[in-house]
Amino acid sequence: MSTEKLFSLLSSLREEMQKTEDLDPAVRDQFKEIADALQSSLEQDAQPETGGFLDRLRELEQQFEESHPQLTNSVGQVADFLARVGI
């Protein structure tokens, strides 16, 4: 797995979340929780849990397809990467 690529995607996701001012605080917390858990796993050289992150990201991605296209794109990139590397 390309740790650097995932760090880069997570960074982009965090930036996009910060730019999205009208995002529900509870949803923002969900995004942050997922990104923090993934980053923590990577920093500890641990393999992130299979399925859980991807399922949660896909669920959140669907909620914002129309209202937040840039955020949807960032979430989709992370989810696609996780799917490609089998997480």
PDB file of N, CA, C and O in Angstrom:
ATOM      1  N   MET A   1       0.852  -1.184   0.000  1.00  0.00           N
ATOM      2  CA  MET A   1       0.000   0.000   0.000  1.00  0.00           C
ATOM      3  C   MET A   1       0.890   1.237   0.000  1.00  0.00           C
ATOM      4  O   MET A   1       1.894   1.290   0.709  1.00  0.00           O
ATOM      5  N   SER A   2       0.516   2.218  -0.792  1.00  0.00           N
ATOM      6  CA  SER A   2       1.249   3.472  -0.856  1.00  0.00           C
ATOM      7  C   SER A   2       0.777   4.394   0.272  1.00  0.00           C
ATOM      8  O   SER A   2      -0.225   5.098   0.145  1.00  0.00           O
ATOM      9  N   THR A   3       1.513   4.368   1.358  1.00  0.00           N
ATOM     10  CA  THR A   3       1.162   5.174   2.519  1.00  0.00           C
ATOM     11  C   THR A   3       1.155   6.656   2.173  1.00  0.00           C
ATOM     12  O   THR A   3       0.284   7.401   2.622  1.00  0.00           O
ATOM     13  N   GLU A   4       2.125   7.079   1.375  1.00  0.00           N
ATOM     14  CA  GLU A   4       2.215   8.490   1.008  1.00  0.00           C
ATOM     15  C   GLU A   4       0.981   8.939   0.238  1.00  0.00           C
ATOM     16  O   GLU A   4       0.472  10.039   0.452  1.00  0.00           O
ATOM     17  N   LYS A   5       0.506   8.083  -0.657  1.00  0.00           N
ATOM     18  CA  LYS A   5      -0.687   8.421  -1.449  1.00  0.00           C
ATOM     19  C   LYS A   5      -1.899   8.573  -0.546  1.00  0.00           C
ATOM     20  O   LYS A   5      -2.675   9.516  -0.703  1.00  0.00           O
ATOM     21  N   LEU A   6      -2.070   7.652   0.403  1.00  0.00           N
ATOM     22  CA  LEU A   6      -3.212   7.740   1.306  1.00  0.00           C
ATOM     23  C   LEU A   6      -3.104   8.959   2.211  1.00  0.00           C
ATOM     24  O   LEU A   6      -4.111   9.618   2.469  1.00  0.00           O
ATOM     25  N   PHE A   7      -1.899   9.278   2.702  1.00  0.00           N
ATOM     26  CA  PHE A   7      -1.715  10.500   3.489  1.00  0.00           C
ATOM     27  C   PHE A   7      -2.119  11.726   2.674  1.00  0.00           C
ATOM     28  O   PHE A   7      -2.777  12.632   3.186  1.00  0.00           O
ATOM     29  N   SER A   8      -1.722  11.745   1.409  1.00  0.00           N
ATOM     30  CA  SER A   8      -2.056  12.864   0.530  1.00  0.00           C
ATOM     31  C   SER A   8      -3.567  12.988   0.336  1.00  0.00           C
ATOM     32  O   SER A   8      -4.121  14.085   0.400  1.00  0.00           O
ATOM     33  N   LEU A   9      -4.224  11.856   0.100  1.00  0.00           N
ATOM     34  CA  LEU A   9      -5.684  11.868  -0.074  1.00  0.00           C
ATOM     35  C   LEU A   9      -6.395  12.307   1.201  1.00  0.00           C
ATOM     36  O   LEU A   9      -7.371  13.056   1.147  1.00  0.00           O
ATOM     37  N   LEU A  10      -5.908  11.843   2.344  1.00  0.00           N
ATOM     38  CA  LEU A  10      -6.511  12.255   3.620  1.00  0.00           C
ATOM     39  C   LEU A  10      -6.321  13.748   3.851  1.00  0.00           C
ATOM     40  O   LEU A  10      -7.215  14.425   4.359  1.00  0.00           O
ATOM     41  N   SER A  11      -5.163  14.250   3.479  1.00  0.00           N
ATOM     42  CA  SER A  11      -4.903  15.683   3.612  1.00  0.00           C
ATOM     43  C   SER A  11      -5.867  16.484   2.743  1.00  0.00           C
ATOM     44  O   SER A  11      -6.411  17.498   3.181  1.00  0.00           O
ATOM     45  N   SER A  12      -6.073  16.031   1.523  1.00  0.00           N
ATOM     46  CA  SER A  12      -7.021  16.702   0.625  1.00  0.00           C
ATOM     47  C   SER A  12      -8.436  16.656   1.178  1.00  0.00           C
ATOM     48  O   SER A  12      -9.180  17.632   1.082  1.00  0.00           O
ATOM     49  N   LEU A  13      -8.801  15.522   1.755  1.00  0.00           N
ATOM     50  CA  LEU A  13     -10.130  15.379   2.354  1.00  0.00           C
ATOM     51  C   LEU A  13     -10.298  16.348   3.519  1.00  0.00           C
ATOM     52  O   LEU A  13     -11.333  17.004   3.645  1.00  0.00           O
ATOM     53  N   ARG A  14      -9.290  16.436   4.358  1.00  0.00           N
ATOM     54  CA  ARG A  14      -9.358  17.372   5.497  1.00  0.00           C
ATOM     55  C   ARG A  14      -9.485  18.823   5.012  1.00  0.00           C
ATOM     56  O   ARG A  14     -10.262  19.601   5.565  1.00  0.00           O
ATOM     57  N   GLU A  15      -8.725  19.174   3.988  1.00  0.00           N
ATOM     58  CA  GLU A  15      -8.805  20.534   3.439  1.00  0.00           C
ATOM     59  C   GLU A  15     -10.200  20.820   2.896  1.00  0.00           C
ATOM     60  O   GLU A  15     -10.758  21.894   3.122  1.00  0.00           O
ATOM     61  N   GLU A  16     -10.747  19.861   2.188  1.00  0.00           N
ATOM     62  CA  GLU A  16     -12.079  20.051   1.615  1.00  0.00           C
ATOM     63  C   GLU A  16     -13.130  20.167   2.710  1.00  0.00           C
ATOM     64  O   GLU A  16     -14.073  20.948   2.581  1.00  0.00           O
ATOM     65  N   MET A  17     -12.980  19.403   3.777  1.00  0.00           N
ATOM     66  CA  MET A  17     -13.928  19.502   4.904  1.00  0.00           C
ATOM     67  C   MET A  17     -13.862  20.883   5.533  1.00  0.00           C
ATOM     68  O   MET A  17     -14.891  21.443   5.912  1.00  0.00           O
ATOM     69  N   GLN A  18     -12.665  21.435   5.646  1.00  0.00           N
ATOM     70  CA  GLN A  18     -12.512  22.757   6.242  1.00  0.00           C
ATOM     71  C   GLN A  18     -13.145  23.839   5.377  1.00  0.00           C
ATOM     72  O   GLN A  18     -13.678  24.819   5.898  1.00  0.00           O
ATOM     73  N   LYS A  19     -13.090  23.667   4.059  1.00  0.00           N
ATOM     74  CA  LYS A  19     -13.665  24.647   3.135  1.00  0.00           C
ATOM     75  C   LYS A  19     -15.193  24.574   3.083  1.00  0.00           C
ATOM     76  O   LYS A  19     -15.850  25.532   2.675  1.00  0.00           O
ATOM     77  N   THR A  20     -15.749  23.445   3.495  1.00  0.00           N
ATOM     78  CA  THR A  20     -17.191  23.232   3.398  1.00  0.00           C
ATOM     79  C   THR A  20     -17.843  23.738   4.682  1.00  0.00           C
ATOM     80  O   THR A  20     -17.981  23.000   5.658  1.00  0.00           O
ATOM     81  N   GLU A  21     -18.240  25.004   4.662  1.00  0.00           N
ATOM     82  CA  GLU A  21     -18.740  25.661   5.865  1.00  0.00           C
ATOM     83  C   GLU A  21     -20.126  25.191   6.290  1.00  0.00           C
ATOM     84  O   GLU A  21     -20.433  25.196   7.482  1.00  0.00           O
ATOM     85  N   ASP A  22     -20.964  24.788   5.348  1.00  0.00           N
ATOM     86  CA  ASP A  22     -22.340  24.428   5.692  1.00  0.00           C
ATOM     87  C   ASP A  22     -22.519  22.932   5.976  1.00  0.00           C
ATOM     88  O   ASP A  22     -23.629  22.406   5.899  1.00  0.00           O
ATOM     89  N   LEU A  23     -21.432  22.270   6.298  1.00  0.00           N
ATOM     90  CA  LEU A  23     -21.484  20.843   6.608  1.00  0.00           C
ATOM     91  C   LEU A  23     -21.986  20.635   8.035  1.00  0.00           C
ATOM     92  O   LEU A  23     -21.516  21.287   8.968  1.00  0.00           O
ATOM     93  N   ASP A  24     -22.925  19.740   8.195  1.00  0.00           N
ATOM     94  CA  ASP A  24     -23.494  19.426   9.502  1.00  0.00           C
ATOM     95  C   ASP A  24     -22.370  19.006  10.449  1.00  0.00           C
ATOM     96  O   ASP A  24     -21.531  18.187  10.074  1.00  0.00           O
ATOM     97  N   PRO A  25     -22.337  19.555  11.679  1.00  0.00           N
ATOM     98  CA  PRO A  25     -21.266  19.225  12.625  1.00  0.00           C
ATOM     99  C   PRO A  25     -21.150  17.721  12.927  1.00  0.00           C
ATOM    100  O   PRO A  25     -20.043  17.214  13.107  1.00  0.00           O
ATOM    101  N   ALA A  26     -22.253  17.027  12.982  1.00  0.00           N
ATOM    102  CA  ALA A  26     -22.203  15.586  13.256  1.00  0.00           C
ATOM    103  C   ALA A  26     -21.540  14.837  12.101  1.00  0.00           C
ATOM    104  O   ALA A  26     -20.788  13.887  12.318  1.00  0.00           O
ATOM    105  N   VAL A  27     -21.821  15.265  10.890  1.00  0.00           N
ATOM    106  CA  VAL A  27     -21.214  14.641   9.715  1.00  0.00           C
ATOM    107  C   VAL A  27     -19.733  14.985   9.655  1.00  0.00           C
ATOM    108  O   VAL A  27     -18.903  14.134   9.335  1.00  0.00           O
ATOM    109  N   ARG A  28     -19.407  16.232   9.964  1.00  0.00           N
ATOM    110  CA  ARG A  28     -18.003  16.653  10.002  1.00  0.00           C
ATOM    111  C   ARG A  28     -17.235  15.780  10.999  1.00  0.00           C
ATOM    112  O   ARG A  28     -16.104  15.373  10.733  1.00  0.00           O
ATOM    113  N   ASP A  29     -17.851  15.498  12.139  1.00  0.00           N
ATOM    114  CA  ASP A  29     -17.220  14.637  13.149  1.00  0.00           C
ATOM    115  C   ASP A  29     -17.009  13.228  12.619  1.00  0.00           C
ATOM    116  O   ASP A  29     -15.988  12.604  12.909  1.00  0.00           O
ATOM    117  N   GLN A  30     -17.973  12.714  11.836  1.00  0.00           N
ATOM    118  CA  GLN A  30     -17.826  11.377  11.254  1.00  0.00           C
ATOM    119  C   GLN A  30     -16.645  11.338  10.281  1.00  0.00           C
ATOM    120  O   GLN A  30     -15.831  10.415  10.318  1.00  0.00           O
ATOM    121  N   PHE A  31     -16.561  12.342   9.418  1.00  0.00           N
ATOM    122  CA  PHE A  31     -15.437  12.419   8.491  1.00  0.00           C
ATOM    123  C   PHE A  31     -14.115  12.472   9.255  1.00  0.00           C
ATOM    124  O   PHE A  31     -13.165  11.761   8.927  1.00  0.00           O
ATOM    125  N   LYS A  32     -14.071  13.317  10.268  1.00  0.00           N
ATOM    126  CA  LYS A  32     -12.847  13.484  11.048  1.00  0.00           C
ATOM    127  C   LYS A  32     -12.466  12.182  11.742  1.00  0.00           C
ATOM    128  O   LYS A  32     -11.291  11.813  11.770  1.00  0.00           O
ATOM    129  N   GLU A  33     -13.436  11.495  12.292  1.00  0.00           N
ATOM    130  CA  GLU A  33     -13.176  10.229  12.984  1.00  0.00           C
ATOM    131  C   GLU A  33     -12.566   9.198  12.025  1.00  0.00           C
ATOM    132  O   GLU A  33     -11.599   8.518  12.366  1.00  0.00           O
ATOM    133  N   ILE A  34     -13.135   9.094  10.839  1.00  0.00           N
ATOM    134  CA  ILE A  34     -12.626   8.139   9.847  1.00  0.00           C
ATOM    135  C   ILE A  34     -11.200   8.516   9.424  1.00  0.00           C
ATOM    136  O   ILE A  34     -10.309   7.667   9.396  1.00  0.00           O
ATOM    137  N   ALA A  35     -10.999   9.783   9.100  1.00  0.00           N
ATOM    138  CA  ALA A  35      -9.679  10.239   8.659  1.00  0.00           C
ATOM    139  C   ALA A  35      -8.639  10.063   9.764  1.00  0.00           C
ATOM    140  O   ALA A  35      -7.518   9.631   9.496  1.00  0.00           O
ATOM    141  N   ASP A  36      -9.001  10.390  10.993  1.00  0.00           N
ATOM    142  CA  ASP A  36      -8.074  10.236  12.123  1.00  0.00           C
ATOM    143  C   ASP A  36      -7.709   8.775  12.350  1.00  0.00           C
ATOM    144  O   ASP A  36      -6.546   8.455  12.599  1.00  0.00           O
ATOM    145  N   ALA A  37      -8.697   7.890  12.267  1.00  0.00           N
ATOM    146  CA  ALA A  37      -8.443   6.458  12.480  1.00  0.00           C
ATOM    147  C   ALA A  37      -7.541   5.891  11.387  1.00  0.00           C
ATOM    148  O   ALA A  37      -6.626   5.116  11.665  1.00  0.00           O
ATOM    149  N   LEU A  38      -7.807   6.285  10.146  1.00  0.00           N
ATOM    150  CA  LEU A  38      -6.958   5.829   9.047  1.00  0.00           C
ATOM    151  C   LEU A  38      -5.532   6.336   9.216  1.00  0.00           C
ATOM    152  O   LEU A  38      -4.572   5.579   9.066  1.00  0.00           O
ATOM    153  N   GLN A  39      -5.402   7.610   9.526  1.00  0.00           N
ATOM    154  CA  GLN A  39      -4.071   8.193   9.688  1.00  0.00           C
ATOM    155  C   GLN A  39      -3.336   7.544  10.857  1.00  0.00           C
ATOM    156  O   GLN A  39      -2.141   7.263  10.759  1.00  0.00           O
ATOM    157  N   SER A  40      -4.025   7.310  11.938  1.00  0.00           N
ATOM    158  CA  SER A  40      -3.416   6.661  13.096  1.00  0.00           C
ATOM    159  C   SER A  40      -2.900   5.269  12.745  1.00  0.00           C
ATOM    160  O   SER A  40      -1.796   4.893  13.138  1.00  0.00           O
ATOM    161  N   SER A  41      -3.699   4.513  12.007  1.00  0.00           N
ATOM    162  CA  SER A  41      -3.274   3.177  11.574  1.00  0.00           C
ATOM    163  C   SER A  41      -2.019   3.254  10.711  1.00  0.00           C
ATOM    164  O   SER A  41      -1.100   2.449  10.859  1.00  0.00           O
ATOM    165  N   LEU A  42      -1.993   4.230   9.813  1.00  0.00           N
ATOM    166  CA  LEU A  42      -0.836   4.374   8.928  1.00  0.00           C
ATOM    167  C   LEU A  42       0.411   4.773   9.692  1.00  0.00           C
ATOM    168  O   LEU A  42       1.499   4.266   9.418  1.00  0.00           O
ATOM    169  N   GLU A  43       0.264   5.672  10.643  1.00  0.00           N
ATOM    170  CA  GLU A  43       1.409   6.135  11.425  1.00  0.00           C
ATOM    171  C   GLU A  43       1.993   5.022  12.284  1.00  0.00           C
ATOM    172  O   GLU A  43       3.178   5.042  12.615  1.00  0.00           O
ATOM    173  N   GLN A  44       1.164   4.057  12.640  1.00  0.00           N
ATOM    174  CA  GLN A  44       1.623   2.933  13.457  1.00  0.00           C
ATOM    175  C   GLN A  44       2.012   1.739  12.595  1.00  0.00           C
ATOM    176  O   GLN A  44       2.276   0.653  13.111  1.00  0.00           O
ATOM    177  N   ASP A  45       2.046   1.941  11.281  1.00  0.00           N
ATOM    178  CA  ASP A  45       2.329   0.869  10.325  1.00  0.00           C
ATOM    179  C   ASP A  45       1.398  -0.321  10.495  1.00  0.00           C
ATOM    180  O   ASP A  45       1.791  -1.468  10.284  1.00  0.00           O
ATOM    181  N   ALA A  46       0.171  -0.038  10.875  1.00  0.00           N
ATOM    182  CA  ALA A  46      -0.830  -1.095  11.031  1.00  0.00           C
ATOM    183  C   ALA A  46      -1.738  -1.088   9.817  1.00  0.00           C
ATOM    184  O   ALA A  46      -1.991  -0.040   9.223  1.00  0.00           O
ATOM    185  N   GLN A  47      -2.218  -2.247   9.458  1.00  0.00           N
ATOM    186  CA  GLN A  47      -3.181  -2.356   8.355  1.00  0.00           C
ATOM    187  C   GLN A  47      -4.544  -1.923   8.886  1.00  0.00           C
ATOM    188  O   GLN A  47      -5.040  -2.520   9.842  1.00  0.00           O
ATOM    189  N   PRO A  48      -5.169  -0.892   8.288  1.00  0.00           N
ATOM    190  CA  PRO A  48      -6.497  -0.482   8.742  1.00  0.00           C
ATOM    191  C   PRO A  48      -7.505  -1.618   8.617  1.00  0.00           C
ATOM    192  O   PRO A  48      -7.348  -2.522   7.798  1.00  0.00           O
ATOM    193  N   GLU A  49      -8.531  -1.552   9.438  1.00  0.00           N
ATOM    194  CA  GLU A  49      -9.599  -2.560   9.433  1.00  0.00           C
ATOM    195  C   GLU A  49     -10.198  -2.712   8.051  1.00  0.00           C
ATOM    196  O   GLU A  49     -10.478  -1.722   7.376  1.00  0.00           O
ATOM    197  N   THR A  50     -10.390  -3.927   7.636  1.00  0.00           N
ATOM    198  CA  THR A  50     -10.987  -4.190   6.339  1.00  0.00           C
ATOM    199  C   THR A  50     -12.475  -3.870   6.361  1.00  0.00           C
ATOM    200  O   THR A  50     -13.197  -4.252   7.281  1.00  0.00           O
ATOM    201  N   GLY A  51     -12.920  -3.156   5.321  1.00  0.00           N
ATOM    202  CA  GLY A  51     -14.348  -2.937   5.127  1.00  0.00           C
ATOM    203  C   GLY A  51     -14.958  -1.790   5.889  1.00  0.00           C
ATOM    204  O   GLY A  51     -15.711  -1.017   5.298  1.00  0.00           O
ATOM    205  N   GLY A  52     -14.686  -1.638   7.132  1.00  0.00           N
ATOM    206  CA  GLY A  52     -15.356  -0.634   7.944  1.00  0.00           C
ATOM    207  C   GLY A  52     -15.186   0.778   7.433  1.00  0.00           C
ATOM    208  O   GLY A  52     -16.168   1.509   7.303  1.00  0.00           O
ATOM    209  N   PHE A  53     -13.963   1.177   7.141  1.00  0.00           N
ATOM    210  CA  PHE A  53     -13.713   2.532   6.660  1.00  0.00           C
ATOM    211  C   PHE A  53     -14.361   2.755   5.301  1.00  0.00           C
ATOM    212  O   PHE A  53     -15.010   3.774   5.066  1.00  0.00           O
ATOM    213  N   LEU A  54     -14.179   1.812   4.433  1.00  0.00           N
ATOM    214  CA  LEU A  54     -14.701   1.942   3.074  1.00  0.00           C
ATOM    215  C   LEU A  54     -16.221   2.059   3.088  1.00  0.00           C
ATOM    216  O   LEU A  54     -16.780   2.922   2.411  1.00  0.00           O
ATOM    217  N   ASP A  55     -16.890   1.211   3.843  1.00  0.00           N
ATOM    218  CA  ASP A  55     -18.351   1.261   3.927  1.00  0.00           C
ATOM    219  C   ASP A  55     -18.828   2.608   4.450  1.00  0.00           C
ATOM    220  O   ASP A  55     -19.778   3.184   3.920  1.00  0.00           O
ATOM    221  N   ARG A  56     -18.174   3.107   5.483  1.00  0.00           N
ATOM    222  CA  ARG A  56     -18.580   4.383   6.076  1.00  0.00           C
ATOM    223  C   ARG A  56     -18.341   5.540   5.107  1.00  0.00           C
ATOM    224  O   ARG A  56     -19.168   6.445   4.995  1.00  0.00           O
ATOM    225  N   LEU A  57     -17.219   5.507   4.415  1.00  0.00           N
ATOM    226  CA  LEU A  57     -16.938   6.563   3.447  1.00  0.00           C
ATOM    227  C   LEU A  57     -17.927   6.552   2.293  1.00  0.00           C
ATOM    228  O   LEU A  57     -18.398   7.608   1.870  1.00  0.00           O
ATOM    229  N   ARG A  58     -18.246   5.374   1.782  1.00  0.00           N
ATOM    230  CA  ARG A  58     -19.208   5.275   0.676  1.00  0.00           C
ATOM    231  C   ARG A  58     -20.584   5.788   1.113  1.00  0.00           C
ATOM    232  O   ARG A  58     -21.283   6.447   0.343  1.00  0.00           O
ATOM    233  N   GLU A  59     -20.952   5.484   2.328  1.00  0.00           N
ATOM    234  CA  GLU A  59     -22.239   5.951   2.855  1.00  0.00           C
ATOM    235  C   GLU A  59     -22.271   7.481   2.923  1.00  0.00           C
ATOM    236  O   GLU A  59     -23.245   8.107   2.507  1.00  0.00           O
ATOM    237  N   LEU A  60     -21.207   8.070   3.447  1.00  0.00           N
ATOM    238  CA  LEU A  60     -21.135   9.525   3.536  1.00  0.00           C
ATOM    239  C   LEU A  60     -21.052  10.155   2.151  1.00  0.00           C
ATOM    240  O   LEU A  60     -21.637  11.211   1.907  1.00  0.00           O
ATOM    241  N   GLU A  61     -20.337   9.516   1.260  1.00  0.00           N
ATOM    242  CA  GLU A  61     -20.197  10.031  -0.102  1.00  0.00           C
ATOM    243  C   GLU A  61     -21.562  10.162  -0.782  1.00  0.00           C
ATOM    244  O   GLU A  61     -21.819  11.154  -1.464  1.00  0.00           O
ATOM    245  N   GLN A  62     -22.419   9.189  -0.604  1.00  0.00           N
ATOM    246  CA  GLN A  62     -23.741   9.212  -1.225  1.00  0.00           C
ATOM    247  C   GLN A  62     -24.607  10.346  -0.694  1.00  0.00           C
ATOM    248  O   GLN A  62     -25.441  10.881  -1.425  1.00  0.00           O
ATOM    249  N   GLN A  63     -24.421  10.717   0.563  1.00  0.00           N
ATOM    250  CA  GLN A  63     -25.237  11.766   1.166  1.00  0.00           C
ATOM    251  C   GLN A  63     -24.968  13.139   0.539  1.00  0.00           C
ATOM    252  O   GLN A  63     -25.830  14.016   0.600  1.00  0.00           O
ATOM    253  N   PHE A  64     -23.797  13.339  -0.057  1.00  0.00           N
ATOM    254  CA  PHE A  64     -23.391  14.672  -0.497  1.00  0.00           C
ATOM    255  C   PHE A  64     -23.147  14.800  -1.983  1.00  0.00           C
ATOM    256  O   PHE A  64     -22.539  15.776  -2.425  1.00  0.00           O
ATOM    257  N   GLU A  65     -23.602  13.847  -2.760  1.00  0.00           N
ATOM    258  CA  GLU A  65     -23.326  13.884  -4.195  1.00  0.00           C
ATOM    259  C   GLU A  65     -23.772  15.184  -4.844  1.00  0.00           C
ATOM    260  O   GLU A  65     -23.050  15.729  -5.678  1.00  0.00           O
ATOM    261  N   GLU A  66     -24.927  15.687  -4.487  1.00  0.00           N
ATOM    262  CA  GLU A  66     -25.445  16.898  -5.127  1.00  0.00           C
ATOM    263  C   GLU A  66     -25.091  18.173  -4.364  1.00  0.00           C
ATOM    264  O   GLU A  66     -24.761  19.189  -4.976  1.00  0.00           O
ATOM    265  N   SER A  67     -25.158  18.127  -3.045  1.00  0.00           N
ATOM    266  CA  SER A  67     -24.984  19.354  -2.269  1.00  0.00           C
ATOM    267  C   SER A  67     -23.524  19.765  -2.083  1.00  0.00           C
ATOM    268  O   SER A  67     -23.241  20.951  -1.913  1.00  0.00           O
ATOM    269  N   HIS A  68     -22.601  18.819  -2.111  1.00  0.00           N
ATOM    270  CA  HIS A  68     -21.185  19.121  -1.890  1.00  0.00           C
ATOM    271  C   HIS A  68     -20.317  18.319  -2.870  1.00  0.00           C
ATOM    272  O   HIS A  68     -19.656  17.362  -2.467  1.00  0.00           O
ATOM    273  N   PRO A  69     -20.314  18.698  -4.136  1.00  0.00           N
ATOM    274  CA  PRO A  69     -19.603  17.891  -5.136  1.00  0.00           C
ATOM    275  C   PRO A  69     -18.094  17.769  -4.892  1.00  0.00           C
ATOM    276  O   PRO A  69     -17.525  16.702  -5.124  1.00  0.00           O
ATOM    277  N   GLN A  70     -17.446  18.824  -4.437  1.00  0.00           N
ATOM    278  CA  GLN A  70     -16.003  18.746  -4.190  1.00  0.00           C
ATOM    279  C   GLN A  70     -15.698  17.805  -3.022  1.00  0.00           C
ATOM    280  O   GLN A  70     -14.757  17.014  -3.085  1.00  0.00           O
ATOM    281  N   LEU A  71     -16.490  17.895  -1.969  1.00  0.00           N
ATOM    282  CA  LEU A  71     -16.311  17.009  -0.825  1.00  0.00           C
ATOM    283  C   LEU A  71     -16.579  15.565  -1.242  1.00  0.00           C
ATOM    284  O   LEU A  71     -15.864  14.650  -0.834  1.00  0.00           O
ATOM    285  N   THR A  72     -17.602  15.373  -2.049  1.00  0.00           N
ATOM    286  CA  THR A  72     -17.924  14.041  -2.561  1.00  0.00           C
ATOM    287  C   THR A  72     -16.745  13.485  -3.352  1.00  0.00           C
ATOM    288  O   THR A  72     -16.403  12.309  -3.224  1.00  0.00           O
ATOM    289  N   ASN A  73     -16.135  14.323  -4.159  1.00  0.00           N
ATOM    290  CA  ASN A  73     -14.979  13.904  -4.945  1.00  0.00           C
ATOM    291  C   ASN A  73     -13.820  13.477  -4.041  1.00  0.00           C
ATOM    292  O   ASN A  73     -13.198  12.442  -4.279  1.00  0.00           O
ATOM    293  N   SER A  74     -13.530  14.260  -3.017  1.00  0.00           N
ATOM    294  CA  SER A  74     -12.431  13.938  -2.101  1.00  0.00           C
ATOM    295  C   SER A  74     -12.697  12.638  -1.349  1.00  0.00           C
ATOM    296  O   SER A  74     -11.806  11.801  -1.207  1.00  0.00           O
ATOM    297  N   VAL A  75     -13.919  12.477  -0.874  1.00  0.00           N
ATOM    298  CA  VAL A  75     -14.285  11.248  -0.161  1.00  0.00           C
ATOM    299  C   VAL A  75     -14.187  10.059  -1.121  1.00  0.00           C
ATOM    300  O   VAL A  75     -13.689   8.994  -0.756  1.00  0.00           O
ATOM    301  N   GLY A  76     -14.662  10.254  -2.336  1.00  0.00           N
ATOM    302  CA  GLY A  76     -14.615   9.183  -3.329  1.00  0.00           C
ATOM    303  C   GLY A  76     -13.196   8.754  -3.659  1.00  0.00           C
ATOM    304  O   GLY A  76     -12.939   7.567  -3.856  1.00  0.00           O
ATOM    305  N   GLN A  77     -12.277   9.700  -3.721  1.00  0.00           N
ATOM    306  CA  GLN A  77     -10.882   9.362  -4.009  1.00  0.00           C
ATOM    307  C   GLN A  77     -10.286   8.503  -2.898  1.00  0.00           C
ATOM    308  O   GLN A  77      -9.578   7.534  -3.171  1.00  0.00           O
ATOM    309  N   VAL A  78     -10.571   8.856  -1.649  1.00  0.00           N
ATOM    310  CA  VAL A  78     -10.074   8.045  -0.528  1.00  0.00           C
ATOM    311  C   VAL A  78     -10.710   6.661  -0.571  1.00  0.00           C
ATOM    312  O   VAL A  78     -10.017   5.654  -0.428  1.00  0.00           O
ATOM    313  N   ALA A  79     -12.020   6.606  -0.766  1.00  0.00           N
ATOM    314  CA  ALA A  79     -12.726   5.325  -0.801  1.00  0.00           C
ATOM    315  C   ALA A  79     -12.224   4.455  -1.955  1.00  0.00           C
ATOM    316  O   ALA A  79     -12.011   3.255  -1.778  1.00  0.00           O
ATOM    317  N   ASP A  80     -12.036   5.048  -3.126  1.00  0.00           N
ATOM    318  CA  ASP A  80     -11.535   4.287  -4.271  1.00  0.00           C
ATOM    319  C   ASP A  80     -10.142   3.726  -3.994  1.00  0.00           C
ATOM    320  O   ASP A  80      -9.849   2.580  -4.334  1.00  0.00           O
ATOM    321  N   PHE A  81      -9.297   4.531  -3.382  1.00  0.00           N
ATOM    322  CA  PHE A  81      -7.947   4.069  -3.059  1.00  0.00           C
ATOM    323  C   PHE A  81      -8.001   2.904  -2.084  1.00  0.00           C
ATOM    324  O   PHE A  81      -7.307   1.904  -2.265  1.00  0.00           O
ATOM    325  N   LEU A  82      -8.827   3.032  -1.050  1.00  0.00           N
ATOM    326  CA  LEU A  82      -8.945   1.954  -0.069  1.00  0.00           C
ATOM    327  C   LEU A  82      -9.459   0.668  -0.742  1.00  0.00           C
ATOM    328  O   LEU A  82      -9.001  -0.429  -0.420  1.00  0.00           O
ATOM    329  N   ALA A  83     -10.386   0.808  -1.653  1.00  0.00           N
ATOM    330  CA  ALA A  83     -10.911  -0.361  -2.358  1.00  0.00           C
ATOM    331  C   ALA A  83      -9.817  -1.013  -3.207  1.00  0.00           C
ATOM    332  O   ALA A  83      -9.709  -2.238  -3.259  1.00  0.00           O
ATOM    333  N   ARG A  84      -9.006  -0.181  -3.871  1.00  0.00           N
ATOM    334  CA  ARG A  84      -7.932  -0.724  -4.718  1.00  0.00           C
ATOM    335  C   ARG A  84      -6.883  -1.489  -3.922  1.00  0.00           C
ATOM    336  O   ARG A  84      -6.330  -2.478  -4.403  1.00  0.00           O
ATOM    337  N   VAL A  85      -6.611  -1.030  -2.700  1.00  0.00           N
ATOM    338  CA  VAL A  85      -5.572  -1.707  -1.906  1.00  0.00           C
ATOM    339  C   VAL A  85      -6.167  -2.774  -0.975  1.00  0.00           C
ATOM    340  O   VAL A  85      -5.450  -3.409  -0.201  1.00  0.00           O
ATOM    341  N   GLY A  86      -7.467  -2.954  -1.063  1.00  0.00           N
ATOM    342  CA  GLY A  86      -8.100  -4.046  -0.325  1.00  0.00           C
ATOM    343  C   GLY A  86      -8.408  -3.771   1.133  1.00  0.00           C
ATOM    344  O   GLY A  86      -8.429  -4.690   1.951  1.00  0.00           O
ATOM    345  N   ILE A  87      -8.646  -2.522   1.459  1.00  0.00           N
ATOM    346  CA  ILE A  87      -8.982  -2.173   2.851  1.00  0.00           C
ATOM    347  C   ILE A  87     -10.468  -2.010   2.961  1.00  0.00           C
ATOM    348  O   ILE A  87     -10.978  -1.715   4.042  1.00  0.00           O
TER     349      ILE A  87
END
